[in-house]
Structure formats: structure tokens, C-alpha cells
Amino acid sequence: MLLADVGWKREQVFITNAVLCNPRTEQGNNRIPSVDEIRNCSYYLSRTINLVQPEVIVSLGAVALKALSYISPHAIKLKEDVGCCIRWGGRVLIPLYHPGPRARIHRSMPKQRSDFVALAKFVQPDVGIISK
């Protein structure tokens, strides 16, 4: 939905999960990954980034941002730096909130939509960074 809102197609962007397992509660519900699970998957995330070689990384949510800190340490805070373009690991990192229902407690869907509109003014799939 957010991609389409800014005229992007899913096949134009590479999307992966920072944590490749799907941690669940004893009741079978999704749960936030533990620090160990995030750290364990950071190796695979690093390999994926090195393989894809993106010019821009858009992290969606606190878990993704934390996972990136295990690859190359940073002091980025989602609440303070949402939507900012930050140099990280030789690339541009733009932290955004995860668009899932739980994250909407912290950032409404209209605000998330405006984050994506701002993102689209800075970067375009198949083109890269279009303004600095």
C-alpha cells in the first residue's frame, strides 16, 4: 500500500527481513525478536546487503534498525531520526517506522504515508538518490 501510494512497484525494490526466523509466543502469536535472535541473523543481513549493494537502505522499524547496529554500530534512534538521511556503512540509511499494526501506536498511518512521500522525493527505484 505505501509503495503504491508513492508510485513504486514491489518488484522495483528489494525487501528482506532483518530477522529471518519468525519468533512466536507459546500461544503461537508473533513476538518481537530477542537481542540474541537479532544478533544471530545480523550475519545473514550483512551478507545480503553486500550482495545487493544498495545505495540506500530504508529500515522499517526498531528491530531492523537494531539489526543494522550489529553490522556497523550507530547511535541512530528511530523516534528522533525517523525520515532522516544518515551516512551508515558507506550508504545512506533512512529509518522509518514499520507499517504493521503494532507500530501504528507510535506513528499513525497518515504520518507513515507522509514519510514515504518524503522518501520518494529523495530516492527513486531504478534511479537511486535523486536529490541531496
N, C-alpha and C positions, 0 to 999 in steps of 0.2 A: 504494500500500500504506500509506504513512504517513498519508495523508489519511484513508483508510478507518479506520485504527486509532483516530482521534480523532472519528469520526463525520462527517467532512466529505466532500462530493461534489466531484468535479473541476470541475463546472460552477458551483460556488459561489465559486471563487477564480480570479483572473486570474494566469496564469503566462506569463512571457516569458523569453527568454534574454538575458543581458547582452551577449553577442556573437552577432550574428545569422548570421555565416558559420560554417562548420564546418571549422576548420583541421585539416589532415591531414599526416601524415608522408609521406615519399616512398614508403613502402610502403602508403599508403592508410589507415593507422590514425589514429584521433582523436589530437589532441595538445592540450596546453594553449595557449590563445591567447597571442600575444605582447603586449607592452605596447602596441605600435602598433595591433594589432587591437582590443584593449580600448578604447583611446583613440578610435579611429575610430568605433566603434559607440556610444560614450557619448552622442553627439548624438541618436541614434535612441532610446536608452533614456530619455534626458531627455524627449524628445517624448512617448514612451509614458506615462511617469509623469505628465506634465502633462495628457495626455488622459484617463487613467483616474482620476486624482485619488485614489489610495488613502490611507486614513488610516494604514494600517500597511504597511510593506514588510518582507518576510522575505527576506533574501538567503540563497541556498543556495550556500555555498562561497566560497573566496577570490577567484575570478575575479569573481563578482557583487559582492562587497564592494569590490574594487579598481575595478570599473567605476563604482560609485556615488561613489567618491572623485574621479573626473574630473568629475562633475556638481556636487558640493558637497564640498569637501575635508573629510576626517575623519582621525582617528588611531585608528580602531577596529581592533583586532586580533582575528581570528577565534578564535584559541586562548585569548585572555584574556577575550573578551567574548561568547562563544557563549551564546545564550539571553537575553542582557540586553536590556532595552528602552532604547533610546538615542534622544534627540531628534536628528533629522537632517533638514535641509531642510524644516522645518515639519511633519514627520511623525514617526512612531515607526518606527525601524529595529530589527529583531531579526535579528542574524546567526546563521545555523545552518550546519552543515556540509552539503555536497552529499550526497544519499543514494546517489550512484553507488558502484560497487565500489571505485574508487581511493581515495575519501575514507574508506572504512571502515578503512583503515590508521590513520587519525588518530582516528576516532571510531566505535566499534562500532555496529552496528545497534540493539542494545538501548538504548544511550545516545542515539542519534538518536531512537528511538521515545519515550524519556522527554522529550527536548527538545520533541517535538511535543505530547505530553500537557501539558507545562507551558505551551506556546504556546496550546493550546486553553482553558486556564483564564483566559487574559488576553484573548483575542480570538476572536470567532466570525464566520464568514462571514455576510453579510446583516445583521449586527448591528453589528459593529465592536468597539471596545475595550469589554470588559465589566467590567474591574476595573483599578485603578491601583495 
